[in-house]
Amino acid sequence: MVISKEKDLKELGQICNNQAQVSGCSHAIIIIARNDLKSGCDFIRTQVDRKPRTSERLQKALITSQIDSIHKPMKS
C-alpha cells in the first residue's frame, strides 16, 4: 500500500509515535502480509490461480506456506 496524501501521512506519523520522518515524507510504503496461511489453504490456491497455473508454481506456493508455518512462533 502506498500513502501519498499529506493528510494521511501526517496521521500515519502520529500513529508511528510522532515520527517526523513519517509525517514529512512524500510517500510511505506499507507492506501487508498474512501469517495465518496453512498448507492447502483456499487463499493460496486462489492466488496461484490468478495466473496461468503450472504444477511448479502451485508446489512452490504450498511448500512456502509449510515452511512459513514451521518458523511461526508458538503462542505461550
Beta strands, then each sheet from edge to edge (+ up, - down):
strand 1: 2-3
strand 2: 28-29
sheet 1: 1+ 2-
end
